[in-house]
Amino acid sequence: MGDGRFFRYIKSKRVNSMRYKRELAAKICSHNMKYVTVSKGEAGDVVIGRDCLCRADESFFTVSDGGGNLIFKAGMENVKLFELMSLDGAVISGDDEVSGEYKEITAHYSYYR
């Protein structure tokens, strides 16, 4: 059939595969984040960081605020990444090593023309 070199140009569709997570993490981290929120039930969404940056490597996905404080850190094998339908942000969830519990945050991208 072939040696498989062609398949690196096709995006992965399996959301739990490491290839999908690395591709989406690179896309999310390429955006500047205006703010990051976490849902607090009845209170609604609470802003936990502004002017945030994310970093993804082979083992961890991290989000830090503009002051350099770590907001979210999860292992790449356990993190779940999804973009919003509007493509204005992303939902990031997983076992957070900063707070020690499962956390689901929403990162809202800065909009530039």
C-alpha positions as CSV (number, residue, x, y, z in Angstrom):
1,M,0.0,0.0,0.0
2,G,2.7,2.5,0.9
3,D,5.1,3.5,3.6
4,G,2.7,5.7,5.6
5,R,4.4,9.1,4.9
6,F,1.1,10.4,3.5
7,F,-0.8,9.9,6.7
8,R,1.1,12.6,8.6
9,Y,-0.8,15.2,6.5
10,I,-4.2,14.0,7.6
11,K,-5.6,15.2,10.9
12,S,-6.4,12.6,13.6
13,K,-10.1,12.2,14.4
14,R,-9.7,10.0,17.5
15,V,-10.1,12.5,20.4
16,N,-8.3,10.2,22.9
17,S,-5.2,9.6,20.8
18,M,-2.0,11.4,21.7
19,R,-1.6,12.6,18.1
20,Y,-5.0,14.4,18.3
21,K,-4.1,15.9,21.7
22,R,-0.7,17.1,20.5
23,E,-2.2,18.7,17.4
24,L,-5.1,20.4,19.3
25,A,-2.7,21.5,22.1
26,A,-0.4,23.2,19.5
27,K,-3.4,25.0,18.0
28,I,-4.7,26.1,21.4
29,C,-1.3,27.3,22.6
30,S,-0.8,29.3,19.4
31,H,-3.6,31.7,20.5
32,N,-3.3,34.5,23.1
33,M,-5.9,33.9,25.8
34,K,-7.9,36.9,27.0
35,Y,-9.1,35.1,30.2
36,V,-9.7,31.7,31.6
37,T,-12.9,30.7,33.5
38,V,-14.0,27.8,35.7
39,S,-17.7,26.9,36.3
40,K,-18.8,27.3,39.9
41,G,-22.3,25.8,39.6
42,E,-25.0,28.3,40.7
43,A,-22.5,31.2,40.8
44,G,-21.8,30.8,37.1
45,D,-18.4,31.1,35.5
46,V,-15.6,32.7,37.6
47,V,-12.5,34.3,36.0
48,I,-9.4,32.6,37.4
49,G,-6.8,34.2,35.1
50,R,-6.3,37.0,32.6
51,D,-3.8,37.3,29.7
52,C,-3.0,33.6,30.1
53,L,-0.5,31.5,28.3
54,C,-0.4,27.7,27.8
55,R,2.4,25.3,27.2
56,A,2.2,21.7,26.0
57,D,5.0,19.3,25.9
58,E,5.2,15.5,25.7
59,S,4.2,15.0,29.3
60,F,2.2,18.0,30.6
61,F,-0.3,20.6,29.5
62,T,-0.1,23.8,31.6
63,V,-1.9,27.1,31.7
64,S,-0.5,30.1,33.6
65,D,-1.8,33.6,34.0
66,G,-0.2,36.9,33.0
67,G,1.7,37.1,36.3
68,G,3.3,33.7,35.8
69,N,1.2,31.9,38.4
70,L,0.3,28.3,37.4
71,I,-3.5,27.9,37.0
72,F,-3.8,24.4,35.6
73,K,-1.4,21.5,35.1
74,A,-2.4,18.1,33.9
75,G,-0.7,15.1,32.3
76,M,-1.1,14.9,28.5
77,E,-2.4,11.3,28.8
78,N,-5.3,12.4,31.0
79,V,-6.1,15.9,29.7
80,K,-9.2,16.4,27.4
81,L,-9.1,19.2,24.9
82,F,-12.0,20.6,22.8
83,E,-12.5,23.8,20.9
84,L,-15.7,25.8,21.2
85,M,-18.0,25.6,18.2
86,S,-17.4,29.3,17.7
87,L,-13.6,28.7,17.6
88,D,-13.3,31.6,20.1
89,G,-11.9,29.4,22.9
90,A,-11.3,25.9,24.2
91,V,-12.4,23.7,27.0
92,I,-9.6,22.0,28.9
93,S,-10.3,19.3,31.5
94,G,-8.4,16.8,33.5
95,D,-6.9,16.0,36.9
96,D,-5.3,19.2,38.0
97,E,-2.0,18.9,39.8
98,V,-2.2,22.4,41.2
99,S,-5.5,22.0,43.0
100,G,-5.4,18.2,43.4
101,E,-8.8,17.7,41.9
102,Y,-10.6,17.3,38.6
103,K,-11.0,20.6,36.9
104,E,-12.7,21.9,33.7
105,I,-11.6,25.3,32.6
106,T,-12.6,27.4,29.5
107,A,-10.0,29.4,27.8
108,H,-11.3,32.4,25.8
109,Y,-9.0,33.6,23.0
110,S,-8.1,37.2,22.3
111,Y,-9.6,38.4,19.1
112,Y,-7.2,40.2,16.7
113,R,-8.0,41.3,13.1
